[in-house]
Amino acid sequence: MTQYQKYAVFMHEMGMLKRIQREGWKLLGIVNPESVAEHSLRAAQIGFILAKLENYENPEKICTMLVFHDIGECRIGDIHKVANRYVNANEKTVVLDQTQSLGEIGESIFSLWDEIKQQKTTAGIIAKDADLLEMIVTACEIKQRQIKGVENWFENTKKRLKTQTAKRLFQELITTDPNTWWLGLKKFV
């Protein structure tokens, strides 16, 4: 297989992220939760904003980290925290398998993925906070639909945030109506 064929195979595999649903929301009875790809996109967007607010010199790196942070789920699915108590999937092995044939590009992707998992760098911490904030945005949208039990996501996620900026954004997110962005934009004829 040529190197470009390996890239093509990897790109096709990444398409699985559009089909894999975020499983944790199903615990609340959400029938069709967002896909992993949808989560990753908004997490990358939040990551850019969070990196800028944290005065991080390379917000594009944070975005790239978040684009690739859940790629292991192509092969093992999105395992929520309850199931994770019983399933011992080694996501690091999965991501190494996914990226090893891609040469230098694969090494770069793995390095970005690992930086989030390790939480030892400013970039890794900011990226993980953005990942968690994306989950809070989704939780706010779910709460607005008056689905019970989502408060648990707020409590648990708040404890995991590390940057002061993310903690402040968390407070704003949970007190802001998700519909605020479009109120006043409707044009009546």
Phi, psi and omega in degrees: 000133179285165179298322180291328174295321178297320176297318180298316179299316179299316180298319177296319179298320180299336176298338178299332182297337177285338184259345182270124181273154176284108190290328184304324181293338179293337176298334179269000181091011176289119186284315181237078180289170178301159175276165176298323179296318178297317177300313183297321179298307183292326176298320178295320178295316177296320179301320178299312180296314180298318178298317177298315180295330178275002183058034176284133190291344185223074181297336179295326177296318179300315178301314181296318177303317183286331176298325184257001190292339181244023185295334178299337181291346173303325186256331184247357181078177178265102183268115181285169189299327179291310179296327182297338176296335188246344182250131181250064177282135179260092184297327179298317177298319179299310183294323174299316178298319181294324190258345188298329182275359184266008178063221183299323178297316178297321177298320178295315180298314180298318180300317178295316179300313183294327181297323176291315182296321183287328180058036181252353180240161176301316180299315179298320180291315179297316181297317179295319176300320178295320176302315180291321178296325177298320178297324179292320177302314178296319179298322177297320178294322178291318179301321180299333178278008176060039176269126185282151175101348183291339179303329178301322178296320179298309183299312183291323182287320180304321180294335186269345181291141184247322183276148178296324179297316179296321178296321178292317177298322177305311180299318179293319181298316184283348179250001181254130177296126180301342180271356184306324186299330184255350179298131181090352179268344179295134179252123180262131180252000000 
